Amino acid sequence: MPYSVNWEGDNICLKFFGVLKLRDLQEANGLIYADKRFDRMKYQIADFTEADTVGMKHTEVVLVSHLDKTATTWNPSVKVACVSPDEKTDRLIKEYISIMGSTSLKCKLFHNIQEAEKWCQE
């Protein structure tokens, strides 16, 4: 598993490692959406600081975004904090945020985990 999952009550922190693939994101999302805590989730932190996103394509970001849009049907009030290590990952996250802008989901880009955690707790 190229990611770790840490549930903090009803909230989750995902940390991705190595070369990021679409299937990793899909698998992680499947774990979240299948868990009974998702209905009560207030925030999710996706930490990409140790991930290499060089292989991620625009179409894959669009696919993940559309799957996440569907999930807002069950829980429309989740905050998603994405932590990025570099400009390439920034661009992918900004694309995701742009697509998710038509939903009630609140998404924000961060460059360190402490800022992301602080925003999630607000």
C-alpha positions as CSV (number, residue, x, y, z in Angstrom):
1,M,0.0,0.0,0.0
2,P,1.7,3.3,-1.1
3,Y,-0.2,5.3,1.4
4,S,-1.0,5.2,5.1
5,V,-4.4,5.8,6.7
6,N,-4.8,7.4,10.1
7,W,-8.3,7.9,11.4
8,E,-8.7,10.6,14.1
9,G,-12.1,10.0,15.4
10,D,-14.4,10.5,12.4
11,N,-11.8,12.3,10.4
12,I,-8.9,10.9,8.3
13,C,-5.4,11.8,7.3
14,L,-4.0,10.0,4.3
15,K,-0.2,10.2,3.6
16,F,0.9,9.1,0.1
17,F,4.4,7.7,-0.6
18,G,6.4,7.0,-3.8
19,V,5.0,7.3,-7.3
20,L,1.3,8.2,-7.1
21,K,-1.0,6.2,-9.3
22,L,-4.7,6.7,-10.1
23,R,-5.4,3.3,-8.5
24,D,-3.9,4.5,-5.2
25,L,-6.3,7.4,-5.0
26,Q,-9.2,5.2,-6.0
27,E,-8.3,2.6,-3.4
28,A,-7.9,5.3,-0.7
29,N,-11.2,6.9,-1.6
30,G,-12.9,3.5,-1.5
31,L,-11.7,2.9,2.0
32,I,-13.0,6.3,3.1
33,Y,-16.4,6.1,1.4
34,A,-17.1,2.6,2.5
35,D,-16.4,3.4,6.2
36,K,-19.3,4.3,8.4
37,R,-17.4,7.3,9.8
38,F,-17.6,9.0,6.4
39,D,-21.1,10.2,7.2
40,R,-19.9,12.1,10.2
41,M,-16.5,13.2,8.8
42,K,-15.7,16.9,9.1
43,Y,-12.3,16.8,7.4
44,Q,-9.8,14.9,5.4
45,I,-6.1,15.6,5.0
46,A,-4.3,14.3,1.9
47,D,-0.6,14.6,2.5
48,F,1.4,14.3,-0.8
49,T,4.7,15.6,0.6
50,E,6.4,12.2,0.1
51,A,4.6,11.4,-3.1
52,D,5.9,11.7,-6.7
53,T,3.0,13.0,-8.9
54,V,5.0,13.1,-12.1
55,G,2.9,10.3,-13.7
56,M,-0.5,11.8,-12.9
57,K,-2.5,13.0,-15.9
58,H,-5.2,15.7,-16.2
59,T,-7.8,13.0,-17.1
60,E,-7.0,11.1,-13.9
61,V,-7.5,14.3,-11.8
62,V,-10.8,14.8,-13.5
63,L,-11.9,11.2,-12.8
64,V,-11.0,11.4,-9.1
65,S,-12.8,14.8,-8.9
66,H,-16.0,13.3,-10.4
67,L,-16.0,10.4,-8.0
68,D,-15.5,12.8,-5.1
69,K,-18.4,14.9,-6.4
70,T,-20.7,11.9,-6.1
71,A,-19.5,11.4,-2.5
72,T,-20.8,14.9,-1.5
73,T,-24.3,13.4,-1.8
74,W,-23.7,11.5,1.4
75,N,-21.7,14.1,3.2
76,P,-21.8,17.6,1.8
77,S,-19.8,19.3,4.6
78,V,-16.3,17.8,4.4
79,K,-13.2,19.9,4.3
80,V,-10.4,18.5,2.2
81,A,-6.9,19.8,3.0
82,C,-4.3,18.9,0.4
83,V,-0.6,19.2,1.3
84,S,1.8,19.7,-1.6
85,P,5.6,19.5,-1.8
86,D,6.1,21.1,-5.2
87,E,4.7,23.1,-8.2
88,K,3.7,20.0,-10.2
89,T,1.6,18.7,-7.3
90,D,0.3,22.3,-6.7
91,R,-1.1,22.3,-10.3
92,L,-2.8,19.0,-9.9
93,I,-4.4,20.0,-6.6
94,K,-5.5,23.4,-8.0
95,E,-7.2,21.5,-10.9
96,Y,-9.0,19.3,-8.4
97,I,-10.1,22.3,-6.3
98,S,-11.3,24.0,-9.5
99,I,-13.4,21.0,-10.5
100,M,-14.8,20.6,-6.9
101,G,-15.7,24.3,-6.8
102,S,-19.2,23.5,-8.0
103,T,-19.8,21.3,-4.9
104,S,-20.3,22.1,-1.2
105,L,-17.0,20.5,-0.4
106,K,-14.4,22.9,0.9
107,C,-10.9,22.2,-0.5
108,K,-7.7,24.1,0.1
109,L,-4.0,23.7,-0.8
110,F,-1.3,23.8,1.8
111,H,2.5,23.5,1.9
112,N,2.9,22.1,5.4
113,I,0.8,19.7,7.5
114,Q,0.6,22.1,10.4
115,E,-1.3,24.7,8.4
116,A,-3.6,22.0,7.0
117,E,-4.4,20.7,10.5
118,K,-5.1,24.2,11.8
119,W,-7.5,25.0,8.9
120,C,-9.3,21.7,9.5
121,Q,-9.9,22.4,13.1
122,E,-11.4,25.9,12.4
